[in-house]
Amino acid sequence: MALENESSAGGVLVLNRLWQAVNICSVERALALLYTGHAQVVYEDGGNFSTFTLNEWCDFSCGHDGGDVVRTISLKIRIPRIILLLFFDRLPHREVKFTRHNIFERDHNTCQYCGRRFDRRNLNIDHVVPRQRGGRTTWTNVVCSCLECNRRKGNRTPEEAGMRLIKRPRKPHWRPFLHITFARMGDHSWRHFLDVAYWNVELGED
């Protein structure tokens, strides 16, 4: 299906069979899924959602005068903003990247020794068992620590320093997240499926 883009900027929200948001794909990918019968268009009108097959969506697109269309050799199709996968009912499984940013996210920017919340500029990553003592740089041996607690602990274990961890560090599970700009969230049809607070890098725990 050859496409001539008239206004195909932006992405298409992808829902699994249970109507859970799992991804954002390109317009071309969305149309390919519709063409092969693996997805249907989800259209919102006054708070009500309807689904359309590709043929039904083409009929629905007739007479649409907006610029948000793509053209095939013989058709003009309104760009879908949401598609529903018909045969996929899972959430994708992924590993959380072991990064400084995600350690801060896991610990909620909170020192795991004194329990106070800090700006990230005033936080360190502390090895519970110091590296000089054989401690590894892993999810289960690093925590957020404020500068004061980090200096106090030094090259010791928490027990040796007379300090106590608020909670033991654990490897977080991945949960789906999408980087949604507020401008893109202007598409109100997405708002029913996306909660910005949830879809910003949220790290779960065992």
Backbone torsions as a table, in degrees:
resi	resn	phi	psi	omega
1	MET	NA	101.3	-179.0
2	ALA	-77.2	136.5	-176.7
3	LEU	-115.9	139.8	168.0
4	GLU	-113.0	110.2	-175.9
5	ASN	-71.7	124.8	172.8
6	GLU	-101.1	-39.9	175.0
7	SER	-162.3	75.7	-174.3
8	SER	-105.7	21.5	179.1
9	ALA	-69.2	154.4	179.1
10	GLY	91.2	172.5	-177.3
11	GLY	-112.6	176.2	179.4
12	VAL	-119.9	127.7	178.9
13	LEU	-73.9	132.2	-178.2
14	VAL	-108.1	126.0	176.1
15	LEU	-108.0	145.2	173.0
16	ASN	-82.0	-176.8	-174.2
17	ARG	-63.2	-20.5	179.1
18	LEU	-93.4	11.3	178.5
19	TRP	65.5	34.8	174.3
20	GLN	-104.6	133.0	179.7
21	ALA	-68.1	128.0	-177.7
22	VAL	-125.0	-15.1	-175.6
23	ASN	-170.3	171.8	166.7
24	ILE	-124.8	129.3	-179.7
25	CYS	-121.8	172.4	177.8
26	SER	-75.6	162.8	176.9
27	VAL	-61.5	-42.1	-179.4
28	GLU	-60.3	-43.1	179.0
29	ARG	-65.3	-41.2	179.3
30	ALA	-61.2	-44.4	-179.7
31	LEU	-66.9	-34.1	177.4
32	ALA	-65.3	-40.3	177.7
33	LEU	-65.8	-37.5	175.9
34	LEU	-66.1	-42.4	-176.6
35	TYR	-63.5	-37.9	-179.2
36	THR	-85.2	-1.2	178.3
37	GLY	80.3	14.4	180.0
38	HIS	-89.1	-5.8	-177.6
39	ALA	-151.9	162.7	172.8
40	GLN	-128.3	157.0	176.6
41	VAL	-78.9	139.3	171.9
42	VAL	-108.2	125.3	-177.6
43	TYR	-123.8	131.7	-179.2
44	GLU	-103.3	133.0	178.4
45	ASP	-142.6	106.6	178.6
46	GLY	62.8	33.1	179.4
47	GLY	88.9	-5.1	177.4
48	ASN	-103.4	140.8	-177.3
49	PHE	-112.8	132.1	176.8
50	SER	-122.7	153.2	177.0
51	THR	-113.2	148.3	-177.4
52	PHE	-135.4	136.6	167.2
53	THR	-72.7	171.8	-179.6
54	LEU	-59.8	-45.3	-179.6
55	ASN	-62.9	-42.0	178.4
56	GLU	-64.9	-37.4	179.7
57	TRP	-68.8	-36.9	176.3
58	CYS	-62.4	-42.8	177.6
59	ASP	-64.0	-41.1	-179.8
60	PHE	-64.7	-30.5	-177.9
61	SER	-75.0	-18.5	-179.3
62	CYS	-59.9	132.0	178.7
63	GLY	84.8	-3.2	177.3
64	HIS	-73.0	125.1	-174.0
65	ASP	-101.3	-0.1	-178.4
66	GLY	-71.4	170.2	-179.8
67	GLY	-87.0	-6.0	-176.8
68	ASP	-85.6	66.7	-179.0
69	VAL	-135.3	158.6	168.1
70	VAL	-124.2	156.8	-178.1
71	ARG	-118.9	135.2	166.0
72	THR	-95.9	-172.0	180.0
73	ILE	-61.3	-35.1	-174.9
74	SER	-121.4	-4.3	-173.1
75	LEU	-132.1	156.1	168.1
76	LYS	-116.2	122.6	-173.5
77	ILE	-121.1	130.0	174.8
78	ARG	-66.3	136.6	-178.6
79	ILE	-68.1	123.6	175.2
80	PRO	-72.6	147.6	176.9
81	ARG	-103.2	-21.3	177.3
82	ILE	-140.0	137.0	171.5
83	ILE	-125.7	152.8	-179.2
84	LEU	-114.8	118.7	176.5
85	LEU	-72.9	134.4	-173.9
86	LEU	-89.9	-18.9	-172.6
87	PHE	-126.9	13.7	-177.8
88	PHE	-125.0	116.8	-176.1
89	ASP	-121.9	16.0	-179.4
90	ARG	-109.3	165.0	168.0
91	LEU	-96.7	140.8	-177.3
92	PRO	-63.6	143.2	178.8
93	HIS	-98.4	127.1	179.3
94	ARG	-143.6	163.5	175.8
95	GLU	-94.5	141.3	173.4
96	VAL	-75.6	128.0	179.2
97	LYS	-65.9	136.7	-180.0
98	PHE	-83.9	89.0	-177.4
99	THR	-129.0	161.3	176.9
100	ARG	-57.8	-44.1	179.9
101	HIS	-57.4	-45.5	-176.4
102	ASN	-73.9	-26.4	173.1
103	ILE	-65.8	-43.3	176.3
104	PHE	-61.2	-41.1	179.4
105	GLU	-62.9	-45.8	-179.5
106	ARG	-58.7	-42.7	-176.7
107	ASP	-91.7	5.9	175.8
108	HIS	56.5	37.1	178.2
109	ASN	55.0	32.1	-176.0
110	THR	-116.7	129.7	175.5
111	CYS	-61.4	126.7	-176.1
112	GLN	-81.6	4.4	176.8
113	TYR	-108.5	-48.6	-178.1
114	CYS	-98.7	-14.3	175.7
115	GLY	82.4	6.0	180.0
116	ARG	-90.8	147.0	179.5
117	ARG	-91.9	138.1	-175.1
118	PHE	-133.7	160.1	165.0
119	ASP	-65.2	144.7	-175.8
120	ARG	-60.7	-23.6	177.8
121	ARG	-66.4	-19.6	-178.2
122	ASN	-108.5	22.1	178.2
123	LEU	-121.1	147.7	172.7
124	ASN	-117.5	166.1	169.7
125	ILE	-101.1	117.1	-176.7
126	ASP	-105.4	137.3	172.1
127	HIS	-84.4	118.2	-178.6
128	VAL	-56.9	-53.9	168.4
129	VAL	-96.3	114.0	-173.7
130	PRO	-55.3	147.8	179.2
131	ARG	-58.4	-36.6	179.6
132	GLN	-66.4	-13.8	179.9
133	ARG	-106.8	14.2	178.7
134	GLY	94.0	4.1	178.8
135	GLY	-68.7	140.0	-177.2
136	ARG	-96.3	156.6	176.4
137	THR	-90.3	84.4	-177.8
138	THR	-135.7	166.8	178.7
139	TRP	-52.7	-37.4	-172.7
140	THR	-88.2	4.2	179.6
141	ASN	-130.8	11.6	177.6
142	VAL	-129.2	144.2	179.3
143	VAL	-144.0	162.1	171.6
144	CYS	-73.2	138.0	178.7
145	SER	-142.1	136.6	175.3
146	CYS	-72.3	164.0	-176.2
147	LEU	-61.6	-40.0	-178.4
148	GLU	-64.6	-47.8	-179.9
149	CYS	-66.6	-34.8	179.6
150	ASN	-63.4	-41.5	178.4
151	ARG	-68.3	-39.6	-178.3
152	ARG	-64.8	-40.5	-178.0
153	LYS	-71.9	-42.7	179.1
154	GLY	57.8	-141.6	-176.5
155	ASN	-93.5	49.3	-178.4
156	ARG	-131.8	164.6	170.8
157	THR	-78.4	162.1	178.1
158	PRO	-56.5	-40.7	-178.9
159	GLU	-62.4	-43.0	-179.1
160	GLU	-66.0	-31.3	-178.7
161	ALA	-88.6	0.5	-177.7
162	GLY	68.6	30.4	-179.1
163	MET	-116.8	161.1	-175.8
164	ARG	-133.2	132.5	176.8
165	LEU	-74.0	137.8	175.7
166	ILE	-62.3	-43.6	175.5
167	LYS	-152.5	151.0	179.1
168	ARG	-70.3	136.2	-179.9
169	PRO	-68.7	140.8	-179.0
170	ARG	-136.3	158.5	177.1
171	LYS	-76.5	124.1	-178.3
172	PRO	-78.9	152.9	170.3
173	HIS	-81.2	152.1	172.9
174	TRP	-79.9	137.2	169.7
175	ARG	-125.2	145.9	-174.1
176	PRO	-58.8	140.3	177.1
177	PHE	-144.7	149.2	177.5
178	LEU	-133.0	137.3	174.5
179	HIS	-85.5	103.4	-176.6
180	ILE	-108.4	120.9	175.8
181	THR	-80.0	152.9	179.7
182	PHE	-63.9	-29.4	177.7
183	ALA	-64.0	-44.1	-179.1
184	ARG	-69.0	-31.8	178.9
185	MET	-68.3	-4.2	173.9
186	GLY	-63.2	-18.4	173.9
187	ASP	-75.3	99.5	-172.2
188	HIS	-63.7	-23.3	-180.0
189	SER	-64.8	-21.7	178.1
190	TRP	-78.8	-27.6	-168.7
191	ARG	-62.3	-27.9	179.5
192	HIS	-64.5	-29.1	-173.8
193	PHE	-104.4	-12.8	-176.4
194	LEU	-122.0	127.6	170.9
195	ASP	-109.4	112.6	-172.6
196	VAL	-54.4	-40.9	-177.9
197	ALA	-63.1	-32.4	-179.1
198	TYR	-80.8	-38.3	-172.4
199	TRP	-84.2	-6.8	169.0
200	ASN	-77.0	131.6	-177.8
201	VAL	-15.7	89.8	179.6
202	GLU	-106.5	124.8	-177.9
203	LEU	-106.2	123.8	177.9
204	GLY	-92.0	176.9	179.2
205	GLU	-133.3	163.5	177.2
206	ASP	-60.3	NA	NA
